[in-house]
């Protein structure tokens, strides 16, 4: 049986942490930020850590 292809889009958007959790940036960081206050802008800079179930799925898509 052939190997499953890895998903290039997932590789661009996610990375795996040292403990095997998937990490990505928060959505809504593209444009139109004039209406955001300072607290919201700072919170968008933080990384989003996905839970165990999603981390397993993302990790499976990233491996070759």
PyMOL commands that place a pseudoatom at each C-alpha (Angstrom):
pseudoatom trace, name=CA, resn=UNK, resi=1, chain=A, elem=C, hetatm=0, pos=[0.000, 0.000, 0.000]
pseudoatom trace, name=CA, resn=UNK, resi=2, chain=A, elem=C, hetatm=0, pos=[1.429, 3.445, -0.889]
pseudoatom trace, name=CA, resn=UNK, resi=3, chain=A, elem=C, hetatm=0, pos=[2.335, 6.034, 1.720]
pseudoatom trace, name=CA, resn=UNK, resi=4, chain=A, elem=C, hetatm=0, pos=[-0.121, 8.803, 2.519]
pseudoatom trace, name=CA, resn=UNK, resi=5, chain=A, elem=C, hetatm=0, pos=[0.946, 12.177, 1.134]
pseudoatom trace, name=CA, resn=UNK, resi=6, chain=A, elem=C, hetatm=0, pos=[1.631, 14.936, 3.652]
pseudoatom trace, name=CA, resn=UNK, resi=7, chain=A, elem=C, hetatm=0, pos=[-0.513, 18.055, 3.423]
pseudoatom trace, name=CA, resn=UNK, resi=8, chain=A, elem=C, hetatm=0, pos=[1.548, 21.087, 2.381]
pseudoatom trace, name=CA, resn=UNK, resi=9, chain=A, elem=C, hetatm=0, pos=[-1.076, 23.570, 3.605]
pseudoatom trace, name=CA, resn=UNK, resi=10, chain=A, elem=C, hetatm=0, pos=[-0.929, 22.063, 7.090]
pseudoatom trace, name=CA, resn=UNK, resi=11, chain=A, elem=C, hetatm=0, pos=[2.871, 22.244, 7.149]
pseudoatom trace, name=CA, resn=UNK, resi=12, chain=A, elem=C, hetatm=0, pos=[2.711, 25.973, 6.390]
pseudoatom trace, name=CA, resn=UNK, resi=13, chain=A, elem=C, hetatm=0, pos=[0.141, 26.810, 9.075]
pseudoatom trace, name=CA, resn=UNK, resi=14, chain=A, elem=C, hetatm=0, pos=[1.027, 24.556, 12.008]
pseudoatom trace, name=CA, resn=UNK, resi=15, chain=A, elem=C, hetatm=0, pos=[4.074, 23.328, 13.854]
pseudoatom trace, name=CA, resn=UNK, resi=16, chain=A, elem=C, hetatm=0, pos=[4.437, 20.685, 16.524]
pseudoatom trace, name=CA, resn=UNK, resi=17, chain=A, elem=C, hetatm=0, pos=[5.648, 21.655, 19.988]
pseudoatom trace, name=CA, resn=UNK, resi=18, chain=A, elem=C, hetatm=0, pos=[8.248, 19.692, 21.928]
pseudoatom trace, name=CA, resn=UNK, resi=19, chain=A, elem=C, hetatm=0, pos=[5.525, 17.765, 23.752]
pseudoatom trace, name=CA, resn=UNK, resi=20, chain=A, elem=C, hetatm=0, pos=[3.578, 16.897, 20.591]
pseudoatom trace, name=CA, resn=UNK, resi=21, chain=A, elem=C, hetatm=0, pos=[0.910, 19.593, 20.646]
pseudoatom trace, name=CA, resn=UNK, resi=22, chain=A, elem=C, hetatm=0, pos=[-0.022, 21.482, 17.485]
pseudoatom trace, name=CA, resn=UNK, resi=23, chain=A, elem=C, hetatm=0, pos=[0.676, 25.233, 17.632]
pseudoatom trace, name=CA, resn=UNK, resi=24, chain=A, elem=C, hetatm=0, pos=[-0.571, 27.890, 15.213]
pseudoatom trace, name=CA, resn=UNK, resi=25, chain=A, elem=C, hetatm=0, pos=[-1.238, 31.617, 15.082]
pseudoatom trace, name=CA, resn=UNK, resi=26, chain=A, elem=C, hetatm=0, pos=[-4.662, 32.974, 15.943]
pseudoatom trace, name=CA, resn=UNK, resi=27, chain=A, elem=C, hetatm=0, pos=[-7.142, 33.764, 13.167]
pseudoatom trace, name=CA, resn=UNK, resi=28, chain=A, elem=C, hetatm=0, pos=[-8.126, 37.331, 12.314]
pseudoatom trace, name=CA, resn=UNK, resi=29, chain=A, elem=C, hetatm=0, pos=[-4.669, 38.870, 11.938]
pseudoatom trace, name=CA, resn=UNK, resi=30, chain=A, elem=C, hetatm=0, pos=[-4.827, 39.861, 8.276]
pseudoatom trace, name=CA, resn=UNK, resi=31, chain=A, elem=C, hetatm=0, pos=[-6.146, 43.401, 7.928]
pseudoatom trace, name=CA, resn=UNK, resi=32, chain=A, elem=C, hetatm=0, pos=[-8.689, 45.943, 9.289]
pseudoatom trace, name=CA, resn=UNK, resi=33, chain=A, elem=C, hetatm=0, pos=[-7.170, 46.216, 12.779]
pseudoatom trace, name=CA, resn=UNK, resi=34, chain=A, elem=C, hetatm=0, pos=[-7.921, 49.904, 13.346]
pseudoatom trace, name=CA, resn=UNK, resi=35, chain=A, elem=C, hetatm=0, pos=[-11.004, 49.084, 15.395]
pseudoatom trace, name=CA, resn=UNK, resi=36, chain=A, elem=C, hetatm=0, pos=[-9.099, 46.748, 17.752]
pseudoatom trace, name=CA, resn=UNK, resi=37, chain=A, elem=C, hetatm=0, pos=[-7.990, 48.078, 21.105]
pseudoatom trace, name=CA, resn=UNK, resi=38, chain=A, elem=C, hetatm=0, pos=[-4.506, 47.378, 22.453]
pseudoatom trace, name=CA, resn=UNK, resi=39, chain=A, elem=C, hetatm=0, pos=[-5.494, 44.363, 24.515]
pseudoatom trace, name=CA, resn=UNK, resi=40, chain=A, elem=C, hetatm=0, pos=[-7.080, 42.597, 21.550]
pseudoatom trace, name=CA, resn=UNK, resi=41, chain=A, elem=C, hetatm=0, pos=[-4.043, 43.267, 19.362]
pseudoatom trace, name=CA, resn=UNK, resi=42, chain=A, elem=C, hetatm=0, pos=[-1.712, 41.840, 21.990]
pseudoatom trace, name=CA, resn=UNK, resi=43, chain=A, elem=C, hetatm=0, pos=[-3.854, 38.738, 22.419]
pseudoatom trace, name=CA, resn=UNK, resi=44, chain=A, elem=C, hetatm=0, pos=[-3.742, 38.095, 18.672]
pseudoatom trace, name=CA, resn=UNK, resi=45, chain=A, elem=C, hetatm=0, pos=[0.063, 37.969, 18.823]
pseudoatom trace, name=CA, resn=UNK, resi=46, chain=A, elem=C, hetatm=0, pos=[-0.019, 34.923, 21.079]
pseudoatom trace, name=CA, resn=UNK, resi=47, chain=A, elem=C, hetatm=0, pos=[0.039, 31.408, 19.731]
pseudoatom trace, name=CA, resn=UNK, resi=48, chain=A, elem=C, hetatm=0, pos=[-2.916, 29.064, 19.809]
pseudoatom trace, name=CA, resn=UNK, resi=49, chain=A, elem=C, hetatm=0, pos=[-2.273, 25.586, 21.228]
pseudoatom trace, name=CA, resn=UNK, resi=50, chain=A, elem=C, hetatm=0, pos=[-4.674, 22.943, 19.961]
pseudoatom trace, name=CA, resn=UNK, resi=51, chain=A, elem=C, hetatm=0, pos=[-6.101, 20.215, 22.149]
pseudoatom trace, name=CA, resn=UNK, resi=52, chain=A, elem=C, hetatm=0, pos=[-5.013, 16.568, 22.100]
pseudoatom trace, name=CA, resn=UNK, resi=53, chain=A, elem=C, hetatm=0, pos=[-7.543, 15.363, 19.513]
pseudoatom trace, name=CA, resn=UNK, resi=54, chain=A, elem=C, hetatm=0, pos=[-6.718, 18.063, 16.971]
pseudoatom trace, name=CA, resn=UNK, resi=55, chain=A, elem=C, hetatm=0, pos=[-2.997, 17.707, 17.642]
pseudoatom trace, name=CA, resn=UNK, resi=56, chain=A, elem=C, hetatm=0, pos=[-3.133, 14.028, 16.726]
pseudoatom trace, name=CA, resn=UNK, resi=57, chain=A, elem=C, hetatm=0, pos=[-4.978, 14.791, 13.475]
pseudoatom trace, name=CA, resn=UNK, resi=58, chain=A, elem=C, hetatm=0, pos=[-2.626, 17.630, 12.522]
pseudoatom trace, name=CA, resn=UNK, resi=59, chain=A, elem=C, hetatm=0, pos=[0.429, 15.523, 13.342]
pseudoatom trace, name=CA, resn=UNK, resi=60, chain=A, elem=C, hetatm=0, pos=[-0.874, 12.725, 11.141]
pseudoatom trace, name=CA, resn=UNK, resi=61, chain=A, elem=C, hetatm=0, pos=[-1.293, 15.157, 8.226]
pseudoatom trace, name=CA, resn=UNK, resi=62, chain=A, elem=C, hetatm=0, pos=[2.240, 16.548, 8.665]
pseudoatom trace, name=CA, resn=UNK, resi=63, chain=A, elem=C, hetatm=0, pos=[4.160, 13.284, 8.640]
pseudoatom trace, name=CA, resn=UNK, resi=64, chain=A, elem=C, hetatm=0, pos=[5.313, 12.052, 5.240]
for i in range(1, 64): cmd.bond("trace and resi %d" % i, "trace and resi %d" % (i + 1))
show_as sticks, trace
zoom trace
